[in-house]
Amino acid sequence: MKVAGIIVEYNPLHYGHLLHLQKTREHTQADAIVAVMSGGFTQRGEPAIFDKWARTEMALQAGCDLVIELPSAYTVQPAEWFAYGAVSLLEHTGIVHSLVFGSESGSLSQLQALADLLTNESPELRLLIQNSLKEGMSYPRALGQAVARLYSIPDQAASLLAQPNNTLGLQYIIALNRLHSSIVPATIQREQSQYHDLQPTHHQIASATAVRQLLLNNDQQASSYLPETTMSIIQREVAAGRGAVELNQLWQSLFQMITTHSPEQLAQYYDMSEGLEYRFKKKLPTLQNCSITDLITALKTKRYTYTRLQRLIAHLLLGHTTSVLNTANLKKGPGYIRVLGFTNTGRELLRQMKKTASLPVITRPTDTDHPHMELDIRASAIQASCFAAQQSSYLYSDYQRSPIRV
């Protein structure tokens, strides 16, 4: 059986994602698709708009055959670690033949050439990137400038790195190289909408950012950009009081934590550096409104970007301490393959994985004692605390829900 892998958030699944799935099958002639999906929180440091069970169902209805969870230790991360964690999971299944991702360029050869150049990252490159990040530059731009400065490559190749999906795709290929994986990368050009578009620019395809904004505003226009199966699941979840969720709903938990923790305690959390803990304590009492958005705006400087601060807030909420999340631990890769859902074809894949997987394949938290699982459970519970319907079963869904079967 020919199996393609994809890495997704489906926050929520829209027509652009559906197109990606269709082109993945066409391009690879795959018999099955395995999706690695984020859980309660997303890469940008926000709670997902709907829980992972609803988004798994969206994925299976749209054409995925097996959905596995990317641990939150790798989800709430810059492109390098997000990619490394997700690609590691696909590699450890032992059944995936290709990895298909979207990019702005649609040029695999250019990304592959850059990845081959950057796989063994030099200390000089790392230092240039870190210095640029400290000055407040975005990671894609910092990487592009560092590469252009150190290596003789065409300006066009360096400019590719200014786009978020190109940067993420590059990191997927680098991860494949570092893992010495036999999985073959392939890319599909992103169409109609761009990653950060706040407003729809096409009659059917919009960015997930734009779709989320419509859903949070209860705008009926959202249905124009969502497959019927996705919309049906969303309507069910909203009616049950399980969404839509957004970051500002967690302001009370965050503010209480910052208020009751000393700067020394805050400094123990992942990515809390350069005295940011004191800046948190100083800025919080000055806010006019109780809003995480307002706090980030108050904290934001040229050096501390919005995205970095949003991820840092997620690390605080999720209990991501430096003792658990650090470079040495992250390099080890995920410690388990958590199954969120499958189709009949996916069931066959799971049977194969009993022979091929090089990590434990689990369906319940009690199947592993890996420290990352505790963080995943916390991520689900914190996201569920935002639901309008406050039920203990939602907070403990990781223990009470079985994988979704379609």
N, C-alpha and C positions, 0 to 999 in steps of 0.2 A: 504494500500500500504506500503510495506517494503522499507524504505529509508536509504541509507548509506551516510555518510558524509566523505569528504576528504578535506585536506588542501594543497594547491598547489601554485606554482608560474608559472609553464609552461613557462620557460624562455630559450628556447622554449619547447614545448611539443615534446618528442622524444619517441623512442620505449620502453625505460624503464618505462615511464609514462603509455604508452598503456598497458604494462604488469600489472602494478599496478591496472589500471582500470578493466582489465579482471579478475584479482584475487580477487578484491574487490567484484565483482558480484558473483563470484564462492563461495567465503568464506561466504558471508552474505545472498546469495540468494536474493539480493536486486532487487526490481522492478524499482528503480530510484536512481540516485546519485546526491547529492548536493555538489558542490565544492566551497570552500571559496578561493578566489584567490587575490593575491597582485595586485595593480594597476600600476601606473607609475613607482614606485621604488620598489626594492626588499629588502629582509631582510639584505643582505650584504651591503646595502647602495649605490647600483648602480641603474641607470635608467634601466628599463627592455629593452631588446634588440628590442622588438616590443611593440606597445601600447596594452592597456588592451582589446581593441575591437578585435584586431587580435588574441590575445591569448585566448579570450573568444570563438571566432569562432573555434579555434583549439580544445578547450576543448569540445565543443558541437559536433563537427564532430567526436571526438574520443570516445564519449560515455557518457559524462556528460549530465545531464538533466536540471540542474539549476546552474548558476554561480552567486555568489554574491561577492562583493568586500570587502576585508579586508582594513579598513581605514589605511592610511599611518602612522597615530599615533601609530599603532600597528605593521605595516609592518617593518619599519626601527628600529628594536629592537632586543635585545638578545632573546634567546629561551623562557625565562619565559613569557615576555609580548607578544611576537609574538603568542605563544600558547594560552595565556589567551584570547586575542582578538578574535582569530579565533574560538576557542571552544565556547566562549560566543555567537558568531553569530549563530553557529549551534544549540546551546541550545535554543536561542530565536526564532528560526523558529518554534519550537514546533512540527516538523514533522520528525526529524532525530532520527533513532533508534540505529545506530552504527557509530563509527568513525574508519576508517581504515587508518593506516599509515605504511610507510616503515621503517625498522630499520636494522641495521647491524646484530643484534643478532637473530632477528626473535622469541625472547622469551618473550611472553606477561607476563608470570608468574613472571619472574625476574624483569621486569620493573614495574609491578603492586606492587610487594613487596616493591621495593624502593620508589615508589610513595606514598604508604600508610605510609611509614616511614617519608617521607619528606613533606607531605601535610601541616602539621602544623610546618612550619620551625622555629626552635629555634633561639633565638638571637645569640647563640654561633656559629651555623652553618652559619648564615648570615655574622657574623664578620670574620670567617675564610675565607669564599669565597671572601669577599671584600678585605681582606688583600692580598690574593693570586692574585686577579685581579690587585691590585695596583703594584704588583711586575712584572706584565706583563704576567701572566699565562693566558691561554685561559680559557673560562668559563667551558667547559666540564672537563678539567683537574682539575681546581680549585674545582669544585663540587665533583669530584671523590675523591680527596685528603681529602677534608673536611669530606665527608661521611665516608671514611675509618678511619679517625682519631677519629670521635665522636661515631661511631656505630660499633657494633660487627657484621659485615657482611662478607661473603666470599670474598676473593680477586677477584674472577671471577666476582662477582656482581659489585664491585667497578670499575673494569676495563671496564665494559660496558660503563661507562660514559665518556670514552676517545674518543668515536665515536659520531660525530655530529648528526646523525639520531637517535641513541639511546637516546641522551640527549633531542632532540626535542620530541621524543615519550614519554619520561618520563614526560616532561612538559605538554604534552597533557593530560596525565592521571591525573597529579596533578591538572590541571585546571578543569577537570571533577569532581574530588573530592571536590575542593573548591566551585564549583558551585552547589554541591549536585545534579549532573545531572544523569538522568536515561539512558543516552546514553552509550552504551556498547563499550569499546575499543577493537580493534583487530589489530594485526600487521602482516605484510608480510615481509619476509626477502629480503633485497636488494641484487640483483644479478648482477654479471659480472663487474660492475663499481662502484667505490666509489665516494663519494660526491666531493672530491677535485681533482680527477684525471684530469690532464691537457691534457693528450693524450688518445685517444681511446685504450682500451685494449681488445675489443671484436669486432667481425665482424659486429654486428648490434646494440649492446647496449653500449652507451657511456654516461659519465656524462654530465649534462647540461653545465658545465664549458668548457669541451672539445668541445662540439657542438658549443657553442658561439664563441670560438676561431676560429674554422673552418669557421663559417659564416662571422666573422669580417675580415678574411683573404681572403674572396671570394674563399675558397677552395671547389671545387665541391664534395669532399669526404663527405661533410656534409650531402648530400642527402642519404647516406648509413645508417644514424642513425635516420632519420626522416620519419614518415609515409607520404604517398603520399598527404594526405589532408593537413598536416602541411606544407609540402614543397610547395604545390600549393599556400597556403596563404602567405608564406614567399616570394615567387617569385613575387606575386602581390604587396605586401607591398614594396619590394625593388624597383620594377619598378615604383611605385608611389612616390618614394622618402621618404618613411616613415620607414626607418631603413636600415641597422642595426645600433643600437645606442650603444655607450659606454661612460663611465664616463668622459674620457679626453676631450670629445667634450664640456664639461661644464667649462673648465678651465677659459675662459675669464670672465664668470659671477661670478665664485668663487673668482678669483683674484681681480676683481673690488670690490667685497663685502668686502674682507679682507682689502684691501687698504683704502677704504672709511669709514670703521667702526673703532671706537676707541676700545682699549682693554675692556673698561667698557661696550661698546655696545655688543661686541662679547661675553662677559661673561653672557649675558642674554639668550644665546641659550642653549638648552637642552644638557646635558652631557659635557658642557664646564666647566671644573673644574681644580683645582690644578695648576692654572696659565697657562693652555694651550693657553689661548688667547694671552698671551705675546709671547709664543713660535711660534704661527702662524705669528705674526707681525715681529718677528725676523728672521724667516727662509725664508719667502717669497722673500725678496730682494736678497738672496744668490743663488737662483736657476739659473742654466745655461740654462735650457729649460722651456718653458711654458707648463707644464704638471702636472696634478693632481697626477699622479703616482709618479713623482719626488718630489712633495711637501710632499706626505705621507711618502716616503722613507726618506726625510730629517727630518721629524717630529718623525719618528718611533724610539722608544727606547724599552728597555726591559719592561718598565712600560706602555708605550703607544703602544699597538699592532696595526698592520695594519688594522685589522677588526674594532677595536674601532674607529680609526681615519677616516676610510672610512665612517662609520655610522655618525660620528660627522660632516663630510663635507656634508653629505646628510641633516642633521638637519639644517645646515647653509643655504643650497640652498632652502630647503623647508619651511623655516620660522618657525621651531619648537622651540619655546621659552619655557623656564621653566614655565612660567605663564600658558601655555596651556598643555604642557606635563610634568606632575609630577606624583609621585606615587599616590597621592590622586585622581587625575583625571583619571589615567589609571585604578585604581581599580574599577571605576564605570562601566567600560566596554564600548563597542561601543554604540552609541545612535540611530542607524538606520541600516536597512538592505537594502543595495543598490543592485538592480538587474542589472546585466550586460548582461545576456542572458538566453535563455531557449529553450527547445524543446517542442513538443506537450505534452509530459509527464510532462515537467517542468511547462507548463501552468496549468496542473491539480494540481501540487504542490503549485503553487501560489494561486490557489483558496482555497486550504486547509488552507494556511497560513493566509488568511483573518480572519479565525476563531481562529487559534492557535498561531500566532506570538505575542510575547510580546514586540516587538519593531515596530516602523513604517516601513512598507515595501515601498520603494521608487524607482522610476525609473529616476527621474530628480533631480538635485541639489536644485531646487527651492521648492522641497517638504519638505525641512527641513532647520532649521536655526542653526543646531548643529555646534559648532566651528570646529569639525574635518572635516566637508565637505569642508570648505575653504582650508584646507591643502590638501585634495584629489584633488581639482581642480588645485591647484598650482602644485602638483606633475605631473599631466597630462600635464599641460602647459609647465613646465620645460623640461620634457622628449621630448615633441613635438618640442621644440626649437632646438633640435639636428637634426631634420629631414633635409635631403637635400632639400626637397620641403618645402619652407617657405610659408605657407598659414595660414591666421588668423583663418580659420575654424578648423585647427588642434590644434591650441592653445586653442580654445574654444570648443573642442570636447565634454566636459562634458555637455555643454548646448545644443549642436546641435545633438548629437548622441542618438538614441533610443536603448533599449536593442536589442542585436542580437537574431534573431529567426531562428532556424534550424528545 
